[in-house]
């Protein structure tokens, strides 16, 4: 896609999302939005943003920029600064927290304190790599409210995105090869240990802390069973490998990202919004009872939108980027508009599934789903990524 496109109906969706961010801000006050039941419009909040605080920071920054509302931009910067105490938290999601928070604040404001904060986080996350394999663990203090699995001896397919996102930024800022060398080790390990022959993915493995090599069988935390394919994990893998190609131009990562995406397309309906698990056995007998997960699709859409605004793409990347409109339009079927009876407000991204095994927020508006769709439409609207 040598020239990105932005359809008129996408502008309506972007306007609805901006209005939604204003509404969420009014509803949560000083707290941090997490998930919302579309039926009653009530937000479940956290005191510190949990794993997705950086996403809310960037939502506020983007909406402040697009609407010219300087107070929202100022709040975005203030919230980014408030995440500083979590720099020392042994948590893979520091990558997301400080990339979407601090790194993008630096790019927008030019304030050096945000650059320093993002670089400190980049080196801290990079230092988590296991001996031997270079696999990136979830951490002993990984913060996700609905789960309690922690440890430097545990890694998951997700980690090609949250663990590595600051590597690409850190290398761009400093030229330090440590970031790219380390990221490549984890990416290559993940291909070997988490990507199946059909290009579905498994979710979790435990490791020997001395060798950094996997031990025992793989398992799931958020999928239907240990041999299933949790769709948000697949989304992190798609986005992670395509982002790795964007940063390195290594055709191997593009090839893996494309094949992961093709598995997605082959196992979704025409909207490309997937079930929460591509291999849930109930899909064969009672498909209507299996929740969708729009937040998984939003993760993919964000990365496709990034690729769509690049120029002079090679053919395989052009093919991947060409899927952007299909993914955007499928996701917008789940976004409420003015007078939409499915929710109390416009700009609500319906049908996000947080944690199906625990029956936790399985048909909800999830703040990271809203964020990734907003980010994608912002890139397509402006033709740039602020970083």
DRENDO-1510 file (C-alpha; in Angstrom, 1 decimal, always signed):
<recs>
REC; n; res; u; v; w
REC; 1; UNK; +0.0; +0.0; +0.0 .
REC; 2; UNK; +2.2; +2.8; -1.3 .
REC; 3; UNK; -0.3; +5.4; -0.3 .
REC; 4; UNK; -2.5; +5.0; +2.8 .
REC; 5; UNK; -6.2; +5.6; +2.6 .
REC; 6; UNK; -8.6; +7.1; +5.0 .
REC; 7; UNK; -12.3; +6.6; +4.3 .
REC; 8; UNK; -15.0; +9.1; +5.2 .
REC; 9; UNK; -16.7; +6.6; +7.5 .
REC; 10; UNK; -13.5; +6.1; +9.3 .
REC; 11; UNK; -13.6; +9.8; +10.2 .
REC; 12; UNK; -17.0; +9.3; +11.8 .
REC; 13; UNK; -15.6; +6.4; +13.8 .
REC; 14; UNK; -12.6; +8.5; +14.9 .
REC; 15; UNK; -14.9; +11.3; +16.0 .
REC; 16; UNK; -17.0; +8.8; +18.0 .
REC; 17; UNK; -13.8; +7.4; +19.7 .
REC; 18; UNK; -12.7; +10.9; +20.6 .
REC; 19; UNK; -16.1; +11.6; +22.1 .
REC; 20; UNK; -15.8; +8.3; +24.0 .
REC; 21; UNK; -12.5; +9.2; +25.5 .
REC; 22; UNK; -14.0; +12.4; +26.8 .
REC; 23; UNK; -16.9; +10.4; +28.2 .
REC; 24; UNK; -14.6; +7.9; +29.9 .
REC; 25; UNK; -12.5; +10.7; +31.3 .
REC; 26; UNK; -15.6; +12.2; +32.9 .
REC; 27; UNK; -16.7; +8.9; +34.2 .
REC; 28; UNK; -13.5; +7.7; +35.9 .
REC; 29; UNK; -12.0; +11.0; +37.2 .
REC; 30; UNK; -8.6; +10.4; +38.7 .
REC; 31; UNK; -8.9; +6.6; +38.4 .
REC; 32; UNK; -7.8; +4.6; +35.4 .
REC; 33; UNK; -10.3; +2.9; +33.1 .
REC; 34; UNK; -10.1; -0.9; +32.8 .
REC; 35; UNK; -13.4; -2.4; +31.4 .
REC; 36; UNK; -17.0; -1.3; +31.1 .
REC; 37; UNK; -20.3; -3.2; +30.9 .
REC; 38; UNK; -22.0; -1.7; +27.9 .
REC; 39; UNK; -25.4; -2.5; +29.4 .
REC; 40; UNK; -25.1; -0.2; +32.3 .
REC; 41; UNK; -22.1; +2.0; +31.3 .
REC; 42; UNK; -20.3; +1.5; +34.6 .
REC; 43; UNK; -16.5; +1.4; +34.5 .
REC; 44; UNK; -14.4; -0.9; +36.5 .
REC; 45; UNK; -11.3; +1.1; +37.3 .
REC; 46; UNK; -7.8; +0.7; +38.9 .
REC; 47; UNK; -5.8; +3.0; +41.0 .
REC; 48; UNK; -2.6; +2.7; +38.9 .
REC; 49; UNK; -3.6; +1.6; +35.4 .
REC; 50; UNK; -2.8; -2.0; +35.9 .
REC; 51; UNK; -1.0; -3.4; +32.8 .
REC; 52; UNK; -2.6; -1.0; +30.3 .
REC; 53; UNK; -2.1; +2.4; +32.0 .
REC; 54; UNK; +0.2; +3.5; +29.1 .
REC; 55; UNK; -2.7; +2.9; +26.7 .
REC; 56; UNK; -4.9; +5.4; +28.5 .
REC; 57; UNK; -2.0; +8.0; +28.6 .
REC; 58; UNK; -1.8; +7.7; +24.8 .
REC; 59; UNK; -5.5; +7.9; +24.3 .
REC; 60; UNK; -5.6; +11.2; +26.2 .
REC; 61; UNK; -2.6; +12.5; +24.2 .
REC; 62; UNK; -4.1; +11.6; +20.8 .
REC; 63; UNK; -7.5; +13.1; +21.7 .
REC; 64; UNK; -5.9; +16.2; +23.1 .
REC; 65; UNK; -3.9; +16.6; +19.8 .
REC; 66; UNK; -6.8; +16.0; +17.5 .
REC; 67; UNK; -9.3; +18.2; +19.4 .
REC; 68; UNK; -6.9; +20.9; +20.5 .
REC; 69; UNK; -7.8; +20.4; +24.1 .
REC; 70; UNK; -4.6; +21.3; +26.0 .
REC; 71; UNK; -6.0; +20.3; +29.3 .
REC; 72; UNK; -6.3; +16.7; +28.1 .
REC; 73; UNK; -2.7; +16.8; +26.8 .
REC; 74; UNK; -1.5; +18.1; +30.1 .
REC; 75; UNK; -3.4; +15.3; +31.9 .
REC; 76; UNK; -1.8; +12.8; +29.6 .
REC; 77; UNK; +1.7; +14.1; +30.6 .
REC; 78; UNK; +0.8; +14.1; +34.3 .
REC; 79; UNK; -0.5; +10.5; +34.1 .
REC; 80; UNK; +2.7; +9.4; +32.2 .
REC; 81; UNK; +4.8; +10.9; +35.0 .
REC; 82; UNK; +2.6; +9.2; +37.7 .
REC; 83; UNK; +3.7; +5.8; +36.2 .
REC; 84; UNK; +7.3; +6.4; +37.3 .
REC; 85; UNK; +7.1; +4.3; +40.5 .
REC; 86; UNK; +6.4; +1.2; +38.4 .
REC; 87; UNK; +9.8; +1.5; +36.7 .
REC; 88; UNK; +11.3; -1.0; +39.2 .
REC; 89; UNK; +8.4; -3.4; +39.0 .
REC; 90; UNK; +9.5; -6.8; +37.6 .
REC; 91; UNK; +6.8; -6.9; +35.0 .
REC; 92; UNK; +6.9; -7.6; +31.3 .
REC; 93; UNK; +4.2; -5.0; +30.7 .
REC; 94; UNK; +6.6; -2.2; +31.6 .
REC; 95; UNK; +7.2; -2.3; +27.9 .
REC; 96; UNK; +3.7; -1.2; +27.1 .
REC; 97; UNK; +3.4; +1.0; +30.1 .
REC; 98; UNK; +6.5; +3.1; +29.3 .
REC; 99; UNK; +6.4; +2.9; +25.5 .
REC; 100; UNK; +2.8; +4.2; +25.1 .
REC; 101; UNK; +3.4; +6.4; +28.1 .
REC; 102; UNK; +6.9; +7.8; +28.4 .
REC; 103; UNK; +8.4; +7.2; +24.9 .
REC; 104; UNK; +5.4; +8.8; +23.1 .
REC; 105; UNK; +5.2; +11.6; +25.5 .
REC; 106; UNK; +8.9; +12.4; +24.7 .
REC; 107; UNK; +8.2; +12.3; +21.0 .
REC; 108; UNK; +5.3; +14.7; +21.4 .
REC; 109; UNK; +6.5; +17.1; +24.1 .
REC; 110; UNK; +10.3; +16.9; +23.6 .
REC; 111; UNK; +10.6; +16.8; +27.4 .
REC; 112; UNK; +13.8; +14.9; +28.2 .
REC; 113; UNK; +12.5; +13.5; +31.5 .
REC; 114; UNK; +10.2; +11.2; +29.4 .
REC; 115; UNK; +13.1; +10.1; +27.2 .
REC; 116; UNK; +15.1; +9.2; +30.3 .
REC; 117; UNK; +12.2; +7.3; +31.8 .
REC; 118; UNK; +11.5; +5.4; +28.7 .
REC; 119; UNK; +15.2; +4.4; +28.3 .
REC; 120; UNK; +15.4; +3.3; +31.9 .
REC; 121; UNK; +12.4; +1.1; +31.3 .
REC; 122; UNK; +13.9; -0.2; +28.0 .
REC; 123; UNK; +17.1; -1.3; +29.7 .
REC; 124; UNK; +15.2; -2.7; +32.7 .
REC; 125; UNK; +12.9; -4.9; +30.5 .
REC; 126; UNK; +15.8; -6.0; +28.4 .
REC; 127; UNK; +17.7; -7.1; +31.5 .
REC; 128; UNK; +14.9; -9.7; +32.2 .
REC; 129; UNK; +16.1; -12.0; +29.5 .
REC; 130; UNK; +16.7; -15.6; +30.6 .
REC; 131; UNK; +20.1; -17.2; +30.4 .
REC; 132; UNK; +20.6; -19.7; +27.7 .
REC; 133; UNK; +17.6; -19.1; +25.5 .
REC; 134; UNK; +17.2; -15.4; +25.8 .
REC; 135; UNK; +13.5; -15.9; +26.3 .
REC; 136; UNK; +11.7; -12.9; +27.9 .
REC; 137; UNK; +9.7; -13.9; +31.0 .
REC; 138; UNK; +6.5; -12.4; +32.4 .
REC; 139; UNK; +8.2; -11.3; +35.6 .
REC; 140; UNK; +7.7; -11.8; +39.3 .
REC; 141; UNK; +5.4; -8.8; +39.7 .
REC; 142; UNK; +3.5; -9.0; +36.4 .
REC; 143; UNK; +0.3; -7.0; +36.9 .
REC; 144; UNK; -3.0; -8.2; +35.3 .
REC; 145; UNK; -5.9; -8.0; +37.7 .
REC; 146; UNK; -7.7; -11.2; +36.6 .
REC; 147; UNK; -4.7; -13.5; +36.8 .
REC; 148; UNK; -2.1; -14.5; +39.4 .
REC; 149; UNK; +0.5; -16.3; +37.4 .
REC; 150; UNK; +3.9; -14.8; +38.0 .
REC; 151; UNK; +7.6; -15.7; +37.7 .
REC; 152; UNK; +10.9; -15.3; +36.0 .
REC; 153; UNK; +10.6; -18.9; +35.0 .
REC; 154; UNK; +7.4; -18.4; +32.9 .
REC; 155; UNK; +7.1; -16.9; +29.4 .
REC; 156; UNK; +4.2; -16.6; +27.0 .
REC; 157; UNK; +3.5; -15.9; +23.3 .
REC; 158; UNK; +2.4; -12.4; +24.2 .
REC; 159; UNK; +5.9; -11.3; +25.0 .
REC; 160; UNK; +7.0; -10.7; +21.4 .
REC; 161; UNK; +5.0; -7.5; +21.8 .
REC; 162; UNK; +5.0; -6.0; +25.3 .
REC; 163; UNK; +8.5; -7.2; +26.1 .
REC; 164; UNK; +10.1; -6.1; +22.8 .
REC; 165; UNK; +8.2; -2.8; +22.0 .
REC; 166; UNK; +10.8; -0.7; +23.9 .
REC; 167; UNK; +13.7; -2.6; +22.2 .
REC; 168; UNK; +12.8; -1.1; +18.9 .
REC; 169; UNK; +12.4; +2.4; +20.3 .
REC; 170; UNK; +15.5; +2.1; +22.5 .
REC; 171; UNK; +17.7; +1.0; +19.5 .
REC; 172; UNK; +16.3; +3.8; +17.4 .
REC; 173; UNK; +17.1; +6.3; +20.2 .
REC; 174; UNK; +20.6; +5.1; +21.2 .
REC; 175; UNK; +21.9; +2.7; +18.5 .
REC; 176; UNK; +22.8; +0.2; +21.2 .
REC; 177; UNK; +22.8; -3.2; +19.5 .
REC; 178; UNK; +21.9; -4.8; +22.8 .
REC; 179; UNK; +18.2; -4.1; +22.1 .
REC; 180; UNK; +18.1; -5.7; +18.6 .
REC; 181; UNK; +20.3; -8.7; +19.5 .
REC; 182; UNK; +18.2; -9.4; +22.6 .
REC; 183; UNK; +14.9; -9.0; +20.7 .
REC; 184; UNK; +16.0; -11.3; +17.9 .
REC; 185; UNK; +16.9; -14.0; +20.4 .
REC; 186; UNK; +13.4; -13.9; +21.9 .
REC; 187; UNK; +11.7; -13.7; +18.5 .
REC; 188; UNK; +13.7; -16.7; +17.2 .
REC; 189; UNK; +13.0; -18.7; +20.4 .
REC; 190; UNK; +9.3; -18.0; +20.1 .
REC; 191; UNK; +9.2; -19.3; +16.5 .
REC; 192; UNK; +10.8; -22.5; +17.7 .
REC; 193; UNK; +8.7; -23.0; +20.9 .
REC; 194; UNK; +5.3; -21.2; +20.5 .
REC; 195; UNK; +4.4; -21.2; +16.8 .
REC; 196; UNK; +2.7; -24.4; +15.6 .
REC; 197; UNK; +3.0; -26.0; +12.2 .
REC; 198; UNK; -0.3; -24.5; +11.1 .
REC; 199; UNK; +0.8; -21.1; +12.4 .
REC; 200; UNK; -1.5; -21.1; +15.3 .
REC; 201; UNK; +0.2; -20.4; +18.6 .
REC; 202; UNK; +0.4; -21.9; +22.1 .
REC; 203; UNK; +0.3; -19.6; +25.1 .
REC; 204; UNK; +2.6; -20.5; +28.1 .
REC; 205; UNK; +5.7; -22.5; +28.9 .
REC; 206; UNK; +7.7; -22.9; +32.1 .
REC; 207; UNK; +11.5; -22.7; +32.1 .
REC; 208; UNK; +14.5; -24.0; +33.9 .
REC; 209; UNK; +15.9; -20.8; +35.5 .
REC; 210; UNK; +19.5; -22.0; +35.2 .
REC; 211; UNK; +19.5; -22.9; +31.5 .
REC; 212; UNK; +16.6; -20.7; +30.3 .
REC; 213; UNK; +15.2; -23.6; +28.4 .
REC; 214; UNK; +11.6; -24.8; +28.5 .
REC; 215; UNK; +10.6; -27.7; +30.7 .
REC; 216; UNK; +7.4; -29.7; +30.8 .
REC; 217; UNK; +4.4; -29.3; +28.5 .
REC; 218; UNK; +2.9; -26.0; +27.2 .
REC; 219; UNK; -0.3; -24.8; +28.8 .
REC; 220; UNK; -2.9; -22.0; +28.7 .
REC; 221; UNK; -4.1; -19.4; +31.1 .
REC; 222; UNK; -6.7; -17.6; +29.0 .
REC; 223; UNK; -7.6; -20.1; +26.4 .
REC; 224; UNK; -10.1; -23.0; +26.3 .
REC; 225; UNK; -7.5; -25.7; +26.9 .
REC; 226; UNK; -3.8; -26.4; +26.8 .
REC; 227; UNK; -3.9; -27.2; +23.1 .
REC; 228; UNK; -6.1; -24.3; +22.1 .
REC; 229; UNK; -5.2; -21.0; +20.4 .
REC; 230; UNK; -6.1; -18.0; +22.5 .
REC; 231; UNK; -6.9; -15.3; +19.9 .
REC; 232; UNK; -5.4; -12.3; +21.8 .
REC; 233; UNK; -2.2; -14.3; +22.1 .
REC; 234; UNK; -2.3; -14.9; +18.4 .
REC; 235; UNK; -2.9; -11.1; +18.0 .
REC; 236; UNK; +0.2; -10.3; +20.0 .
REC; 237; UNK; +2.2; -12.7; +17.8 .
REC; 238; UNK; +0.9; -11.2; +14.6 .
REC; 239; UNK; +1.6; -7.7; +15.7 .
REC; 240; UNK; +4.9; -8.6; +17.3 .
REC; 241; UNK; +6.4; -10.2; +14.2 .
REC; 242; UNK; +5.1; -7.5; +11.9 .
REC; 243; UNK; +6.6; -4.9; +14.2 .
REC; 244; UNK; +9.9; -6.8; +14.3 .
REC; 245; UNK; +9.9; -6.7; +10.5 .
REC; 246; UNK; +9.1; -3.0; +10.5 .
REC; 247; UNK; +12.2; -2.4; +12.8 .
REC; 248; UNK; +14.7; -4.8; +11.2 .
REC; 249; UNK; +13.4; -5.5; +7.7 .
REC; 250; UNK; +14.2; -9.1; +8.3 .
REC; 251; UNK; +12.1; -11.0; +5.7 .
REC; 252; UNK; +11.9; -14.0; +8.1 .
REC; 253; UNK; +9.8; -12.0; +10.6 .
REC; 254; UNK; +7.6; -10.7; +7.8 .
REC; 255; UNK; +7.0; -14.2; +6.6 .
REC; 256; UNK; +6.1; -15.5; +10.1 .
REC; 257; UNK; +3.8; -12.5; +10.7 .
REC; 258; UNK; +2.1; -13.1; +7.4 .
REC; 259; UNK; +1.5; -16.8; +8.1 .
REC; 260; UNK; +0.2; -16.0; +11.6 .
REC; 261; UNK; -2.2; -13.5; +10.0 .
REC; 262; UNK; -3.3; -15.9; +7.4 .
REC; 263; UNK; -4.2; -18.5; +10.1 .
REC; 264; UNK; -6.3; -15.7; +11.7 .
REC; 265; UNK; -8.1; -14.9; +8.4 .
REC; 266; UNK; -8.8; -18.6; +7.7 .
REC; 267; UNK; -10.3; -19.1; +11.1 .
REC; 268; UNK; -12.5; -16.0; +11.4 .
REC; 269; UNK; -15.7; -15.0; +9.8 .
REC; 270; UNK; -15.9; -12.2; +7.3 .
REC; 271; UNK; -15.6; -9.5; +10.0 .
REC; 272; UNK; -12.2; -10.9; +11.0 .
REC; 273; UNK; -13.2; -10.4; +14.6 .
REC; 274; UNK; -12.3; -13.7; +16.2 .
REC; 275; UNK; -13.7; -15.9; +18.9 .
REC; 276; UNK; -11.7; -15.5; +22.1 .
REC; 277; UNK; -10.1; -18.9; +21.2 .
REC; 278; UNK; -9.7; -20.1; +17.7 .
REC; 279; UNK; -9.9; -23.8; +18.9 .
REC; 280; UNK; -12.6; -23.7; +21.6 .
REC; 281; UNK; -14.4; -27.1; +21.1 .
REC; 282; UNK; -17.7; -25.3; +21.5 .
REC; 283; UNK; -17.2; -23.6; +18.1 .
REC; 284; UNK; -18.3; -26.9; +16.5 .
REC; 285; UNK; -21.4; -27.4; +18.6 .
REC; 286; UNK; -22.6; -24.1; +20.0 .
REC; 287; UNK; -20.7; -21.3; +18.3 .
REC; 288; UNK; -23.1; -18.6; +19.6 .
REC; 289; UNK; -22.0; -19.3; +23.2 .
REC; 290; UNK; -18.3; -18.6; +22.4 .
REC; 291; UNK; -17.5; -14.9; +23.1 .
REC; 292; UNK; -15.8; -12.8; +20.5 .
REC; 293; UNK; -12.8; -10.6; +21.3 .
REC; 294; UNK; -12.7; -7.3; +19.5 .
REC; 295; UNK; -9.6; -6.3; +21.6 .
REC; 296; UNK; -7.7; -9.1; +19.8 .
REC; 297; UNK; -8.7; -7.7; +16.4 .
REC; 298; UNK; -7.7; -4.2; +17.6 .
REC; 299; UNK; -4.2; -5.3; +18.5 .
REC; 300; UNK; -3.8; -6.5; +14.9 .
REC; 301; UNK; -5.4; -3.5; +13.4 .
REC; 302; UNK; -3.0; -1.1; +15.1 .
REC; 303; UNK; +0.0; -2.9; +13.6 .
REC; 304; UNK; -1.6; -3.2; +10.1 .
REC; 305; UNK; -2.3; +0.6; +10.2 .
REC; 306; UNK; +1.4; +1.2; +11.0 .
REC; 307; UNK; +2.4; -0.7; +8.0 .
REC; 308; UNK; -0.2; +0.9; +5.8 .
REC; 309; UNK; +1.4; +4.3; +6.1 .
REC; 310; UNK; +4.9; +3.2; +5.1 .
REC; 311; UNK; +6.1; +3.8; +1.6 .
REC; 312; UNK; +7.7; +1.5; -0.9 .
REC; 313; UNK; +6.7; -1.7; +0.8 .
REC; 314; UNK; +8.0; -5.0; -0.7 .
REC; 315; UNK; +5.3; -7.3; -2.2 .
REC; 316; UNK; +4.8; -9.5; +0.9 .
REC; 317; UNK; +4.5; -6.4; +3.2 .
REC; 318; UNK; +2.1; -4.8; +0.6 .
REC; 319; UNK; +0.0; -7.9; +0.8 .
REC; 320; UNK; -0.2; -7.7; +4.6 .
REC; 321; UNK; -0.9; -4.0; +4.6 .
REC; 322; UNK; -3.7; -4.5; +2.0 .
REC; 323; UNK; -5.7; -6.3; +4.7 .
REC; 324; UNK; -6.0; -3.1; +6.8 .
REC; 325; UNK; -9.4; -1.9; +5.4 .
REC; 326; UNK; -10.9; -5.3; +5.9 .
REC; 327; UNK; -9.8; -5.5; +9.5 .
REC; 328; UNK; -10.9; -1.9; +10.2 .
REC; 329; UNK; -14.3; -2.2; +8.7 .
REC; 330; UNK; -14.9; -5.5; +10.4 .
REC; 331; UNK; -14.0; -4.0; +13.8 .
REC; 332; UNK; -16.2; -0.9; +13.2 .
REC; 333; UNK; -19.3; -3.2; +13.0 .
REC; 334; UNK; -18.8; -3.5; +16.8 .
REC; 335; UNK; -18.3; +0.2; +17.4 .
REC; 336; UNK; -21.4; +2.1; +18.5 .
REC; 337; UNK; -22.5; +5.3; +16.8 .
REC; 338; UNK; -25.0; +8.0; +17.7 .
REC; 339; UNK; -28.4; +6.6; +18.9 .
REC; 340; UNK; -27.0; +3.1; +18.8 .
REC; 341; UNK; -29.2; +1.0; +21.1 .
REC; 342; UNK; -26.4; -1.5; +21.9 .
REC; 343; UNK; -24.8; +0.8; +24.5 .
REC; 344; UNK; -25.5; +4.0; +26.3 .
REC; 345; UNK; -22.8; +6.0; +24.4 .
REC; 346; UNK; -21.3; +6.3; +21.0 .
REC; 347; UNK; -17.8; +5.2; +20.4 .
REC; 348; UNK; -18.1; +2.0; +22.6 .
REC; 349; UNK; -16.1; -0.9; +21.2 .
REC; 350; UNK; -18.4; -3.9; +22.1 .
REC; 351; UNK; -17.6; -7.6; +22.5 .
REC; 352; UNK; -14.2; -7.5; +24.2 .
REC; 353; UNK; -13.4; -10.7; +26.1 .
REC; 354; UNK; -10.9; -10.3; +28.9 .
REC; 355; UNK; -10.7; -13.7; +30.7 .
REC; 356; UNK; -13.2; -16.4; +29.5 .
REC; 357; UNK; -11.9; -19.2; +31.8 .
REC; 358; UNK; -12.7; -17.0; +34.9 .
REC; 359; UNK; -15.9; -15.5; +33.2 .
REC; 360; UNK; -14.4; -12.1; +33.8 .
REC; 361; UNK; -15.5; -9.2; +31.5 .
REC; 362; UNK; -16.4; -11.5; +28.6 .
REC; 363; UNK; -18.6; -9.1; +26.7 .
REC; 364; UNK; -17.2; -5.8; +27.6 .
REC; 365; UNK; -15.6; -2.6; +26.4 .
REC; 366; UNK; -11.9; -3.1; +27.2 .
REC; 367; UNK; -9.8; +0.0; +27.4 .
REC; 368; UNK; -6.9; -1.5; +25.4 .
REC; 369; UNK; -9.3; -2.5; +22.6 .
REC; 370; UNK; -10.6; +1.1; +22.5 .
REC; 371; UNK; -7.0; +2.3; +22.6 .
REC; 372; UNK; -5.7; +0.2; +19.7 .
REC; 373; UNK; -8.5; +1.1; +17.4 .
REC; 374; UNK; -8.0; +4.8; +18.2 .
REC; 375; UNK; -4.3; +4.5; +17.6 .
REC; 376; UNK; -4.9; +2.8; +14.2 .
REC; 377; UNK; -7.4; +5.4; +13.0 .
REC; 378; UNK; -5.0; +8.1; +14.2 .
REC; 379; UNK; -2.2; +6.7; +12.1 .
REC; 380; UNK; -4.4; +6.3; +9.1 .
REC; 381; UNK; -5.8; +9.9; +9.5 .
REC; 382; UNK; -2.4; +11.6; +10.1 .
REC; 383; UNK; -0.1; +9.4; +8.1 .
REC; 384; UNK; +2.3; +9.2; +10.9 .
REC; 385; UNK; +3.1; +7.5; +14.2 .
REC; 386; UNK; +4.4; +9.7; +17.1 .
REC; 387; UNK; +7.5; +8.0; +18.4 .
</recs>
